[in-house]
């Protein structure tokens, strides 16, 4: 009948019967008769069953590990069910497995510890940067009357382009602003060896980009006909007019460029600079100028400061290190930080920066304390 639970002893007997209802094995048949007698006694109330002590357990005995019930002693499950022999594992293999497990656990612990240390260092760096920023704002408040700290907040540009640009516009007038970036908060996350490798990679990338830029400049110089604008009617100093005439009569016809070296004391490292004819004409005609013109202008300012014995007060950051072609924001931040760390004392640094709309010249302050 459906819903009625069949006794285990009945299932055991039926599992050993053939299609005619007979049990071929005489030993099993004896156990089946014993089960029938016990079932009869249970139905008459002479024998009581409870828990695991049912009819099947009374007939076959309790279960024991490593032995099959009802087939006699000395018969293991592997022999009765014809199971494959277990493979023996040598001591060396077991030792290797245990060491592998220990190594994995140790690696996980070390990775977790490294992540925690990185998070602590990041939080500490953010605190130091925030304290440095507050110190910088307090100094600006003392130096500049009616100073508004909100002018240092990052501006949201409507253009999806990268805020760093290698070109800066001079036609928008004389625009000055103060700019402060917190990208240096990413410093301090790596170990000393990793920093050395990254600096080496940055130098290689910078050399490759400089070579590519020189090749592009040469191709542009070969393919493009330089048109010198009409500067005769412009109100510009006579020295600039003379320079434009030199470009028109000498540099362009002879396909020459101006090459000179900027000393190490200007940007913290010596660099060769190539000034193209179009760089000069764009500067005179108040058109778009590149980072090279900014670098030349900073070189001139350094000479003026040197004559006034004020080089210890003002420093300069190479425009090539903060342009969009100098890598990611993190790479540019590391280059700027490396420049600031090479100073001898407290200085105000001039750093050109272009958010994409107007040309800005940012000043940053670095305090060794």
Secondary structure, DSSP 8 states (H G I E B T S, - for coil): -TT----HHHHHHHHT--TTS----HHHHHHHHHHHHHHHHHHHTSS--BTTB-HHHHHH----TT--TTS-TT--HHHHTT--------HHHHHHHHHHHHHHHHHHHHHHHHHHHHHHHHHHHHHHHHHHHHHHHHHHHHHSTT--GGGGS----SS-S-S--SEE-STT----------GGGGTT-S-HHHHHHHHHHHHHHHHHHHHHHHHHHHHHHHHS-------TTS---HHHHHHHHHIIIIIHHHT--EEEEE-HHHHSS-EEEEE-HHHHHHHHTT--EEHHHHHHHHHHHHHHHHHTT-TTTEEE--GGGTSGGG--HHHHHHHHHHHHHT-SS-EEEEEEEE-SSSEEEEEEEE---
